[in-house]
């Protein structure tokens, strides 16, 4: 009989089953709007762990090639996100870059984040996500995502996602021509190399280059 783990021993993170999570997320396509997708908490932790590694393996400044579809704020509107994929093509049939603000305001921020992170983990070179000003612990405490996580899972799950937010890239350049960012340009940026050198993980500062990109 195996000996019990000592107090305080680390629990092993369960293996992520991407296909199962995608399947559950896409079941909502045939359901009426607002139907919740419930993924096991262990799978959420595994998803956030994998996503963090993928984001940190890529630069804070993404250099990507067309063709790809550029999408703005989703804000927890899960069925709108599904409609975007239905019209534009589900990954990997189409390449995407999302410009941030995935959570808050809408009622299904969890579903939005889960599906986007699953696609990022499955197709890391074809599916891209930038950080918006709502991908921040302080903002999500006010505008809904914190409450959604607490109500449906736990504060611990909210912290999993906040940890991912702090690893997201800030800027993408498409075909050396199109500069993509959630907020705006920063007067502090004199050259592109400065963006590449932004250290992550990072919270959103009250001023400076990162703040300008997000706000």
Backbone torsions as a table, in degrees:
resi	resn	phi	psi	omega
1	UNK	NA	129.2	-177.5
2	UNK	-65.7	142.7	179.4
3	UNK	-72.9	145.5	-179.3
4	UNK	-64.6	151.0	178.8
5	UNK	-67.9	142.7	178.1
6	UNK	-66.5	154.2	178.3
7	UNK	-57.0	138.8	179.1
8	UNK	83.1	1.3	179.5
9	UNK	-67.0	144.7	-179.3
10	UNK	-69.5	132.4	173.9
11	UNK	-80.8	134.9	-178.9
12	UNK	-71.9	134.7	177.7
13	UNK	-72.5	131.1	-178.9
14	UNK	-71.4	156.0	-178.1
15	UNK	-68.8	140.0	-180.0
16	UNK	-79.4	129.3	175.8
17	UNK	-106.7	88.2	-175.4
18	UNK	-58.7	-43.8	-175.9
19	UNK	-63.9	-40.1	179.9
20	UNK	-65.9	-42.6	-179.0
21	UNK	-65.9	-43.6	177.1
22	UNK	-59.9	-45.1	-179.9
23	UNK	-57.4	-45.0	179.6
24	UNK	-65.8	-40.4	179.7
25	UNK	-62.7	-39.8	-174.8
26	UNK	-82.7	-9.3	173.8
27	UNK	-60.1	-26.6	-178.7
28	UNK	-66.0	-16.4	179.3
29	UNK	-61.0	-33.1	-177.8
30	UNK	-100.3	8.7	179.7
31	UNK	-106.7	165.0	178.7
32	UNK	-73.3	153.2	-175.1
33	UNK	-56.8	136.2	178.7
34	UNK	99.7	-9.0	178.7
35	UNK	-66.0	128.6	-176.1
36	UNK	-80.8	146.6	174.5
37	UNK	-106.2	119.0	-177.3
38	UNK	-108.1	114.8	178.4
39	UNK	-107.3	141.5	-179.8
40	UNK	-57.9	142.1	-177.1
41	UNK	-59.1	-35.8	178.3
42	UNK	-62.3	-36.8	177.4
43	UNK	-70.0	-35.0	176.9
44	UNK	-63.8	-42.6	178.2
45	UNK	-62.9	-44.0	179.3
46	UNK	-63.6	-38.9	178.7
47	UNK	-64.3	-46.2	-179.7
48	UNK	-64.5	-37.8	177.9
49	UNK	-62.9	-45.9	179.2
50	UNK	-64.9	-43.0	-178.2
51	UNK	-63.6	-40.6	178.5
52	UNK	-57.5	-43.6	-178.6
53	UNK	-65.0	-40.5	179.8
54	UNK	-64.7	-47.0	-178.2
55	UNK	-61.9	-41.4	-178.3
56	UNK	-74.8	-18.2	176.4
57	UNK	-77.2	-13.6	179.0
58	UNK	-112.1	163.3	-174.3
59	UNK	-74.6	159.3	171.2
60	UNK	-68.3	-18.4	175.0
61	UNK	-115.9	109.4	-179.4
62	UNK	-86.9	135.3	174.4
63	UNK	-115.9	108.6	-171.0
64	UNK	-123.4	163.8	-176.5
65	UNK	-114.1	144.2	170.8
66	UNK	-73.3	159.8	0.8
67	UNK	-81.4	139.7	169.7
68	UNK	-156.5	156.6	-177.5
69	UNK	-98.2	132.8	-177.4
70	UNK	-105.2	122.7	-173.1
71	UNK	-122.6	140.4	-179.6
72	UNK	-90.8	-153.2	-172.6
73	UNK	-57.5	139.4	175.1
74	UNK	-109.4	-39.1	174.6
75	UNK	47.3	52.6	171.7
76	UNK	73.1	9.9	179.6
77	UNK	-91.1	83.7	-170.7
78	UNK	-65.3	-40.8	-178.6
79	UNK	-70.2	-28.4	172.6
80	UNK	-66.3	-38.8	177.0
81	UNK	-62.4	-44.4	178.1
82	UNK	-61.5	-37.6	178.8
83	UNK	-66.5	-37.2	175.9
84	UNK	-57.5	-45.6	-179.3
85	UNK	-70.3	-34.6	178.8
86	UNK	-65.9	-38.5	179.6
87	UNK	-81.2	-37.7	-174.4
88	UNK	-93.5	-14.2	-176.8
89	UNK	105.2	130.9	178.0
90	UNK	-75.4	143.0	173.7
91	UNK	-55.9	142.2	6.0
92	UNK	-95.5	14.4	-179.5
93	UNK	-64.6	-28.7	175.4
94	UNK	-131.6	148.7	175.9
95	UNK	-94.0	146.9	-176.0
96	UNK	-136.8	150.9	162.6
97	UNK	-133.7	126.9	177.2
98	UNK	-104.2	139.7	-169.6
99	UNK	-98.1	14.9	174.7
100	UNK	106.7	-179.3	-175.8
101	UNK	57.8	63.1	179.8
102	UNK	-86.5	-26.3	-171.0
103	UNK	-117.0	173.5	178.0
104	UNK	77.7	158.0	177.5
105	UNK	70.5	-58.0	177.9
106	UNK	-75.0	171.2	-172.8
107	UNK	-91.2	-11.0	-174.6
108	UNK	-130.1	54.2	177.7
109	UNK	-63.9	-34.4	179.7
110	UNK	-61.5	-47.6	179.9
111	UNK	-60.8	-41.7	179.8
112	UNK	-59.9	-51.1	-178.1
113	UNK	-63.5	-41.5	-177.8
114	UNK	-62.4	-49.1	-177.5
115	UNK	-65.2	-42.4	179.9
116	UNK	-63.8	-42.9	-179.9
117	UNK	-67.9	-35.8	176.9
118	UNK	-61.9	-45.4	179.1
119	UNK	-65.8	-35.9	177.9
120	UNK	-63.7	-42.1	179.8
121	UNK	-68.7	-36.3	-176.0
122	UNK	-79.6	-35.7	-177.0
123	UNK	-129.2	65.6	-172.1
124	UNK	-63.1	-23.7	-178.7
125	UNK	-98.5	2.5	-178.3
126	UNK	-125.6	-9.5	-174.1
127	UNK	-133.3	124.2	-171.1
128	UNK	-131.7	146.6	179.9
129	UNK	-134.0	128.7	172.3
130	UNK	-99.9	167.2	179.2
131	UNK	-91.3	136.8	172.7
132	UNK	-109.3	174.2	-178.0
133	UNK	-67.7	-19.0	177.8
134	UNK	-84.2	-8.6	175.9
135	UNK	-85.9	68.4	-171.2
136	UNK	-156.7	133.0	-175.7
137	UNK	-57.0	-44.8	-176.0
138	UNK	-63.5	-40.3	-178.4
139	UNK	-71.8	-41.3	-178.2
140	UNK	-68.8	-20.9	175.0
141	UNK	-65.4	-28.6	-173.8
142	UNK	-95.4	-39.9	-165.8
143	UNK	-101.6	9.0	167.5
144	UNK	127.5	-31.2	-173.5
145	UNK	-66.9	-40.9	177.1
146	UNK	-56.8	-48.5	-178.5
147	UNK	-64.1	-37.8	179.0
148	UNK	-64.0	-45.2	179.1
149	UNK	-63.7	-43.9	-178.3
150	UNK	-64.1	-40.2	-178.0
151	UNK	-70.6	-41.8	-172.7
152	UNK	-93.7	-25.0	-179.5
153	UNK	-134.5	-93.7	-177.5
154	UNK	-166.8	166.2	175.5
155	UNK	-62.5	-30.2	179.4
156	UNK	-59.1	-39.8	178.8
157	UNK	-65.4	-40.9	175.4
158	UNK	-57.4	-41.1	179.9
159	UNK	-66.5	-35.2	175.3
160	UNK	-55.2	-48.9	-176.2
161	UNK	-70.1	-38.2	177.9
162	UNK	-60.8	-34.7	177.5
163	UNK	-64.6	-37.7	175.9
164	UNK	-66.8	-43.8	-179.9
165	UNK	-52.4	-39.6	-175.8
166	UNK	-72.6	-5.3	178.1
167	UNK	-107.0	-6.5	-175.0
168	UNK	-66.7	147.2	174.4
169	UNK	-73.7	166.7	-173.1
170	UNK	-111.0	-30.8	-169.9
171	UNK	-138.4	145.1	170.9
172	UNK	-132.3	144.3	174.1
173	UNK	-119.5	123.5	-177.8
174	UNK	-99.3	120.6	176.8
175	UNK	52.5	34.1	-180.0
176	UNK	58.9	19.1	-175.1
177	UNK	-127.8	-39.2	-171.7
178	UNK	-109.1	121.3	-179.1
179	UNK	-95.8	115.4	-176.1
180	UNK	-109.6	130.7	178.9
181	UNK	-157.0	153.1	-177.8
182	UNK	-72.2	-46.5	-174.0
183	UNK	-95.4	-90.4	-177.8
184	UNK	-158.8	-174.5	177.8
185	UNK	-75.0	159.1	178.8
186	UNK	-118.5	132.3	177.0
187	UNK	-65.9	-12.9	179.7
188	UNK	-78.9	-16.2	-175.1
189	UNK	-85.5	114.7	177.0
190	UNK	-101.1	-25.6	177.6
191	UNK	-153.5	159.6	-175.1
192	UNK	-62.7	-31.0	-177.3
193	UNK	-59.5	-30.0	178.1
194	UNK	-59.8	-37.2	-178.8
195	UNK	-69.7	-42.8	179.1
196	UNK	-58.2	-30.3	-173.7
197	UNK	-87.9	1.0	177.7
198	UNK	-63.2	124.6	-177.3
199	UNK	-80.3	136.4	172.7
200	UNK	-126.3	149.8	6.7
201	UNK	-72.5	150.8	176.2
202	UNK	-148.5	142.7	170.0
203	UNK	-80.3	177.4	179.2
204	UNK	-88.5	115.1	179.7
205	UNK	-73.0	166.4	-178.1
206	UNK	-79.3	-13.7	178.1
207	UNK	-157.7	173.8	177.5
208	UNK	98.9	-172.2	-171.4
209	UNK	-59.8	-49.9	-178.0
210	UNK	-62.6	-43.8	178.0
211	UNK	-58.7	-43.2	179.9
212	UNK	-63.5	-39.3	179.7
213	UNK	-64.3	-34.0	-174.0
214	UNK	-91.3	-27.8	-176.2
215	UNK	-109.6	NA	NA
